[in-house]
Amino acid sequence: MCIRDRSMSGFYCSIYNAADASSATSKAINDLILKLLLPKYSFILSDVDPLPTFALKLLSIITECNVAFIGVLHKLKLLTLILEYYDRTSSSPVVGNPRLNIHTVKIVRSIVEFGEIPLEQLNESNIISKTNNLISHHVSNQQDWCLDILLDIIYQILHHTFKRMNKARDVMVSESVISKECGDVSAIAKLLMTSEGLVDNFEVCMELLSSSDAVLAEKSVQVIFAMLQLFGTKRLPEQRQVYFIEEHMRHLVDAAKIDKVQVRKKALKCILFALDQEDHPLMLADEQKAGILKSVEPLLKSSDKSVNTSANKIMAMLSN
């Protein structure tokens, strides 16, 4: 589940409830979208401005209210066009594609959230390199007009890749083709190789943990935890691996201070992962250890079992 601000789409979704098939209003709107609007979208998007901009805004609202419409857009071969717009480098180095705006980025988020279009297919439009480029541009130019949405896109790609990887492994295990420890090596290798470009954003996400923007910090924890699930363990000799260094610990501690249980759970698990790295052991100074202990100690009183357990483990590991 993504953490996101959908105040406007929430307003529209309160009127149009895609999940309520019994609602006459929702049914009428669905029919209008399916039969009259979406089939004409390729022509609308090729019209002169400002009509395409308004069309992208409307489409972002539609897909946020009902992500299943992404499947319709796919059948209409509109996703390739949308992903062409999702490009900062296709025009001038400053603005990129003239159709690149927050509405386009929101539609791309819905595309990856939909989860039924293989990443290999999406990556034919270079979705990963385009996302990396946009994040790099935002950070280097201190822009944040869609940084939170870009973090959602990264998370959703990692999340669905992890699900597909586990499914590939479980299918092979159930058919007794390969051991549970290895899974389908060829399928896993393909998934890891396709998504590993997102690891380029690991350092950016680490720094965002200390951001004054709580939403960016929360989403960065989510992304880092998802990266650890895929790339924290070296499953294959040639794959990239993420791991923590001493400098990262202050950012993880900052994240653990965020007063949200789910964020604290992931931040504390990341700290535990860092302290238990065998291939890349941390060499923490006594001052660093003392700072972590001081920050984690209050969490021993947490009413959440997971937070409490992780805090106790961290205290024990650093006190030895």
N, C-alpha and C positions, 0 to 999 in steps of 0.2 A: 504494500500500500504506500503510495507516495504522499508525502507531506506537501500540500500545495494550497495556494490561495485561489479559490474559485468563487469569489464573491459574486461576480457577474453571472458566471455560468450557473451558479447555484440559484440565482434569481430566476433565470430562464427555465432551469430544470424543475423549479417548483410549480411552473405552469405546465411544462411539457415533461411528463414522466414516462420515459421510454419503457420502463419495466412494467407499467400498468396497462396490460392489454385490454382491460375492461373499460378504460377511459376513452370516451368518444373523442375528446379533444386530442389526446395523444395519438389515437389511431388515425384521425384526420390529418394530423401533422406528419405522421410517418408516411402516409400515402402521398401527401404533397411532396415530401422530400424525395421519396423513392421514384415516383412516377414523373414528376414535373421538374424538380429542381436539379438533382444530381446528374441526370442524363444530359443536361445542357451546360454542365459546369466547364467543360473544356472550351466551349465557345465564350462563356462569360469571362473566364480567366485570360482569354486572348484579346479581350476588348480593350479599349483605351482607358487610362486612368480617369477617375478614381474607382471605377467599377470593380476591377480585380481586387483592389484592397478591401473594399466592402465585402466582396465575395469570400475572401480568405477569412475575414473576421467572422462572418456568418458560419463558414465551414468549421472554424475552430470551436465555436459554441455548440454546433450540432454534434461534432465528434466527442466533445467533453461530456455532453448530456447522454450520448449513446455511442460508445466506442465501437459497437457492432457495425456502424456505418462505414468503418474503415474497410471492412470486407467488401462492401458495395463499391467503394472507391477503387479497390484493388481490381475488381471485375471490370470496372469501367476504364482501367488502365490510367487512372489519374495519379496514382502514388508516385510514379516515376517523375511526372511533371512537378508535383509538390516537392519532391526531393531535389529536383533541379533548382528550385527556388532557395532551398536550404544550403546556401553556399556564399560564404563571404568573399571568395576569391574569383568568382566568375565574371565580375565586372571590374570596377575600380577597386584598388586595394583598401579603400576607406569604407565604402558602403556595401560592396559585394553585389549580389544579384538584386535588381530593383524590387523584386518581390519578397526579399528577405525582410521580415518584420516579426513582431512578437506573435502575430496570429499564425504565421507559417511555422514558427518554432513550436507553438502549442499543438498544431496538427501533427507535426513529427512526433511529439510526445505521445499523442494518441495512437499513432502508427505502431510505435514500439510497445506501448502498453497493451495493444490489441493482442499481441503475442502469437498470432497464428500465421504470420508471414516469416519464413526462415530468415535468420540474420544473414545467411549467405546471399540470399536474394536482395535484401535491403542493402547489403554492402556492395552490390553491383553499382549502386549509386553513391558509393563512398560515404555512407552515413557516419562511419566511425571517424574517418579522417576529417570530415566536415565538422563534426562535433568537437573534436580536439582543436581544430583551427579556431572555431568560434570561442571556445573557452580560453585558449591562449590569448586571443585578441581582447576578450573582456578583461582578463586579469592584467595584461600588460598595459592596457589603456584605462584601467580602473573604471570600467563600465560594469553595470549590473542589471541592465534592462531585461535580460532573460537568463541570467546566470543560474537562478534557481531552477528554471525549466530545463536547462541543459543538464543539470545534476540529476533531475528526474529521468531524462533520456538515458544517461549513463547507467543509472540504477536499474531501469527497466530492462536494458539490454543484458546487463550482468545477471539480473534475476531470472530472466527467461532462459539464458544460456545455462545457468546452473540447473534449472529444472530439466532442460533437455538433456544435459549431461547425465543427471541422475537417472532419467528415464532410459537412456541408452544403456547405461550400466545395468539397471534392473532387468531390462528385457533380456540381455545376454546372460545374466545370472540365472534367470528363471528358465532359460532354455539350456542351461548347463553347458554353454559354449565356451565360457571363459571364467576365470576365477573372480570372486567378488572384489578382491583387492584391486584388480586391474580394470575390470569392466571391458567394454568394447574399445580397445586402444585406438583403432582407426577413427571411430566416431568421436571419441573424446579429444583426440589430437586435432581433428578438424574444427571442433567447437572452440577449443582453446586458441588455436591459431587465428580463427576468424575474429575473436573478441579481444585478443590480448593487446591490441593497439590502445585500448582504453586505459591500460596501465600508465600511459603517458601522463594521465591526470592525477596520479597518486600524490605527488608532492603538492600540487595545487590544493587538493582536498585536505591534505594535512594542515596546510596553512589556514585554510578556511575554518578549521575547527576552532581557531582563536578569533574568528571574525566577530565584530560587534553586532552583525546581523544574525540573530538567533536562527532564522530560517535556513540561511546558508550553512551555519554550523551543524544544524540538525541533519540536513540532507547530506552533508559531507560525511558525517558519521555513518550514515546509511550506505553510502557509496563505498567507503573504505572497508566496512564489514563485508559487503558483497564481493569486493576485490579479494579479500582474504579467503573467502569461501572457494573462489576459483583459482587464485594464484598464490595463496599463502603456502601451499604445499607443492613441491615440484613433482608433479605426476609423470612428466615426460622429460627426458634429458634436454630437449631443445626449447622447452617452453620458458617464458619469462616468469619471474617470481617477484612478489612484493614482500618486503620485510621492513621492520622498524629499525631506526637508528636512535642514538641517544637524544639527538635534537628533537625527535618527534614526540618524546615523552611529555614535554610541557604542553603540547597541543592536545594530546590525549587527556591529560589532566584537566585542561580547560573544558573539554567536552564532557567529562565526568561531572563537572560542576553544574551543567545545565539541568534545571529543575524539571525534567521530564523523564519518567521511568524508562521508557523504551530507548531513549537516547543514552541514559546512564548505563543501561544493560550492555549496549553495544560498545560503548566507550570502555567500560571496565573489562569486557571480554577482549578488546583490542590490547589493553594494558597487560592482561594475563598472557596473551599470545606473544607480546613483545618480550616479556620476562622469561618466557619458556622457549625462545628461539634457540635451536641447537646449532644450526648452520651459521647463524649470524648472532652470536651471543652479545648482549649489551654489556658495556663497561661503564656502569653508572657511578658517578662520583658520590661520595657520602652526602654531599649537599643536595644532589638530585634525589637520592633515596629519601632523605628527610622531608623534602618538599612533597614527594608523592605520598608518603605516609601521612603527612599532615592533612593533605587534601582528601585522602581516602578514609581516614579514621572516622569522620562524622557519618559516613555511609554505613558503618557497622550497625547503626541504629535504624536503618531503613526497614520499613514494614514489608518491602518487596523481597521475597525469598531469593531471587536471582541476584539482585543487587547486593544483598547481605552476604550471600555465599561468595560472590566474586571479590567483594571488599575484604572478607576474611582471608581468602587465598592470597590476595596481593599483600596484605599485612604480614602474613606468615612468610612469604617468599622474600620480602625485603628486610624482615627482621632477623633472618638467619645470618 
